[in-house]
Amino acid sequence: MMEVCLAGQIVVGLIAGLLVGAFHFSSLWWNTQFFTTGAAGKAFALQLGRIAVAVAVLTLLARLLGLAALLSGALGFLLARPLLLWRLGGSR
């Protein structure tokens, strides 16, 4: 495990969580577009990709930086959704 101070773990975790959460939740729009146009294969692949990226990032945070980074990353991931909804206003 890398030696990073607690504040550094929290900051890195939050930023990583926000970024992966923003990708995860914004790609839901593409997922619905694929499903509604009959491209279920693409939608399924995107769904698996979204989940794999989220799991990989959170796993890396836990293994490389520790528990504080993992928890901060999970918090950032969850905060990304309401921030995206607020920013996009549900118009997308």
N, C-alpha and C positions, 0 to 999 in steps of 0.2 A: 504494500500500500504506500502511496506517495505521502510524503510529509507536507501537508498544507494546513495552515492555521484554520481554526474553526470558522472564522469570518470568511476566509477564502473558500472553504467548502460550501458554505451557505450561498455565497454570491455565485459561484460556478454552478451549483445545483439549480438555483433559481433561474439563471439565464438559460441553461441547457433545457430545463423543464419548460420554460416559456416558449423557447424556439421549437422544440419537438411537439409541444401541445398546439402551437399555432399551425404547424404543418399538419398535424393529425386532424384537428377540427376543421381547418379550411379545406382539406382534401375530401371531407364529407360531401361537399357540393359536387365535386367531380364524381364521387361514387354514385350519388343519386342520378346524375346525368347519364352515367353508363347504364344503370339499371333501367331507367325510363326509356332509353333508346334501344334496349334489347341487347346490349353488349354485356351480358352477365359474366362472361369470362374475364373481361377487363375489370369489371367491378369487383369480382372475387379476388383477382390478383392485387388490385389496389388495396382492398381491405386487408389482405394478408400482409402486404408491404407496410401499411400504416401501423399495424399492430407490431410487426417485427421491428420496425424502427423504434417505436416507443419502448418496447421491452429491452432492446439492445442498449439504448441510451441510459435507461434507468439501471440496467445491470452494470454497465461500465461505470456509472457514477458510484454505485455501491462498492464495486471491486477496487476501483482506483483511488477513490477519495474517502469513502466511508459512509457511515449511517447519516450523518448530518447532510451530506451532499445528496444522498438518496431521498431523504425526507423533503429537502428543499426542492429537489427536482420534481418530486411528485406534487408538491404544492404548486410549483410553477406550471406544471402540466394542467392541473385542475383550474388554475386561475386564467389560463389562456382562453378557455371557452367563453366565460362571461366578458372578457376583454374583447374578443373577436365579435361577439354579438353586439356589444355596445358600439364598437367601431363601425361595423358593417350595418348595424341597425336592422338586421333581418331582411335586408333588401336583396341580398345575393341569393 
